[in-house]
Each structure stands twice: as C-alpha cells, then as structure tokens.
Amino acid sequence: MVRTKRFALLVADLQVGFCCEGDDCLAPPLAEQATRRQVISVAAAVQKAALQSGVPVVHTRLAFHPSYFTRTNRTTRFDRYPAERLLSQEAPSAQIVVELQSAEAVLVTKGCVDPLVGTPLPAILAANGITDLFIGGVATNLAVESASRHASDLGMSVRVIEDMCASSSPELHTLAIGKTLPLFAEIVASGDAIETLSTAT
C-alpha cells in the first residue's frame, strides 16, 4: 500500500540566543557559524516556499518557565540556564529570529535538546498525518540530529537541509552531516527542498 505523502518543515532552534551575534547571544561560536553559513537567509527562503504551498512549519526553541521546572535535560551543560537565569520564555534570547517570525508557523517550546521529547510535537505531527519531515537549524550535531533520530524512529521520512544547518564548529557540522545523520535521514540542499515544498499539496 502506497501512503500519501504529507510534508512538514521543522525549523530547529533558530532563536536569538543561538543565532544572533550581540548582547543576547549565548553561544558565540554557534552564532558565528550560523552567520557565516547564512543559515537564517536560507531558512527564510525554505520557510517561504513551505508556507506558500500550505506546508506546515514548526519552529522549536529552547526556553523555560521562570521557575525552570520545565527543564527536562539534567546534564551539567544545562545547569547554566537556571543558575544564570537564561532563556526564560520571555527573554529576548529565547525568541525566534525576527526574519523567521510568522503567525502561520507553530511554535514549540522544549526543555531539552530533542524537540520531540516532553513536547506535544509528536502528537501534532501524528494527528496531521505527517509522513515526510524536512529539518534544518542549529545545532546540526544536537537538535537537528536528535530530531532526525526521533522522527525516523516514529516512522517518518526525514530530509535534513544541509545549508540550513550549523554547529559551533565546521568540524562538528561536517561530522554530523557526513557520518551520523545519513543513518537516519537523507541529506539535501535548500534548492532541492524548496523545489519539493513548492510543489507539495
């Protein structure tokens, strides 16, 4: 039985604190790489194609209730967020970058790396019959990789948009794209993604 394809675009953590250099930046090496790779402008073009075709767009962000009770990742790397009162839900660093803000896009807030853990996202995708998921964002070796693993295990066909991703170093990005992600996803360029999304129904 051939299933009908239903596409969605997952934009992972393209938020001010991770992608914008300046006072609200929490990850300067990652922001520098995102800027160098022009991730935001690529994401804007892909998102535009998706929305124009009626393909659902989901933005994820790492942000916390002011109590930090919504933090689910308990590794030491996450200790700085409550300790320094970072990424509170209303903080500028927690907001999606202005170039990608859209009333048509769904916003999912997470308390860990994987946007499909502890959020309504798996249920949302299932309820809407999503079979094919395009993913791009930051970091390639963290949120993008985690989402790709999880989505593929849920039965979705995953395509990672290579030039819509960045890591805190070129080496980490290359390793994820070249070695790890191909185990779970097809690696595509933004032009191919735009072509597919533009003709999706």
N, C-alpha and C positions, 0 to 999 in steps of 0.2 A: 504494500500500500504506500503510495507516494503522499507525503504530507504537504500541505500548503505552507509555503514559507511566510513567516511573519517576522519582519525585521524590527530591531530597536537599536538605538545608539546609546552607549554608556560612556559618559564623559567623567573620568575619574580624577577627582581632587584638583581640578584647575581653579584653585582658590587663591586669594591674595597672598596668604602667608607662605605658600609654597612656590608661587609662580611670578610674583612681582617683586622686583628689587626695590628697596626703600625701607622706611621706618617700620612697616608692618611685616617685613619679611622674617620668617622663622627658619628658613633653610636656604641661606645664600648660595651654596654650591648648586642646589637643585634649581633655584630661580635663575641662576646664571646660565645653566644648560638649557632650561626651557626658553629663555630669551634667545640664546644662540641658535637653537634649533627652530625658532619661530613657531613654537607649539600652539600658541594662542591663535595666531592668524590661520594656521592650518585647521585648528578645531572650529573656528568660526565658519570657515568655508564648508566643512563637513556638516556642521550643525545646520547651516542654512539649507543645504541640499536635503537633509533629512526632514526638516520642518516643512519645506515647500512640498514634499511628497506625502506629508501626513505620517511620516515615520516617527514613532515616539522617541523622545530624547530624555534621558535621565542623567542629571548631574548628581554626583556624590561629593560629599565634603566630610572632613574630619572636624567635628565640633562637639562641644559638651554643654550640658546643663550647668548652670553656675555652681551647683553642688558637686560636680564631677562624678556623680553617682552613675551617669550613663557611660562612663569609661568602662569598656569591656576588656581591652588589652591590658594585661597586668605585667608586661615586661618592663624592665628598668628604663628602656628607651622612652616609654610613655610617662615616666614619673615626672618629667619636667612640666607637663601640661598642668596638672593640679598644683604642683609646687610653685610654679611661676604664674599661675592664673592665666594660662594661654589658651587660645582657641575657644573661649566662651562663645556660645552661639551667636551673640550679638556683636562680637568683636570684629573690627574691620578685616583682620587676618582670616576669619572664618567665612567670609563672603566669596561667592563665585566672582571671578574677574569680570569687570564691567562689560568687556567685549562679548561675553557669552551669556550674560543675563537675559532671560527670556521668560515672559509669562506663559509661554507654551511648553516650557521644559519642566519636568518634575524634579524636585529637589529631595534627595535622600540624605539624611544626616546619620553618620555612623560614629561608633566609639572605639573603632579598631582599624586594622589595615584593610580587611576584606569587606567590601560594601554589601556582600550577601550574608553576612553574619550579624545577627542582632538587629536587623532592619526589616521592613516589610517588602524589600525589593524582590526576594524570590517569589513571594505570593503575588506581587504585582505583575511580574513577568509571566508567571504561570496563568494567572487569571485572564491576561490579554493574549494568551496563546503564542507568546514569542518563541520562535524556533531558532532564529539566527540573530546573533548579537555582535555588533561592531563595538570595539572597545579602544579607547585612547585616553591618555592622560599621564599623570605622574603618581608615583614614580614607576617606571617600567618594571623594575625588579620587585616592587612592593604591591601597591594597589592593583596595578594592571595585571601583574602575574597572579595575584591571589584571586581576583575576579575571574580571570580566564580559567584557572583550575576549577573553581567552584561552578562556574556556568557550564563548563564542559561536563562535569560530573552530574549536573542536573539534566543533561541531555540536549543542551543547546549547541548549535554550530557556532563557533567563535572565530571572529576575524579581528586581529589586532592591527591597528593602523600605525605603522612604524613611525612615520614622520609626525604623528600627533602625540608622541610619547617622549619622555626624557627621564633620565636618572641623575643622581648627584655627580656622576662622572661618566664620560663616554664609555669607559670600560664596563661599568655595570650595565649600561643600556645595551651595549653590544653583546654582552654575555647572555642577558635575558632574551634578546631578540634572536640571537644565533643558536643558543643551546637549549634554554629551558622552555620558552613559550611555544616553539614548534611542536612540543609534545602534546599541547592542549589546543592549539589554535593555528589558523592559517595567518601568515604574516602578509599584509597587503600595504600598498601605498595609498595615500589620501585620494589621488586621482581615481584609482580603481574603486575605492569606497564611495566617492561622490557619484561615479557612473552608476554603480549598483543602486545606491539610495535614490538617485534621481528618477529611476525607472521602477522603483518599488511601489506596490499598490497595497 
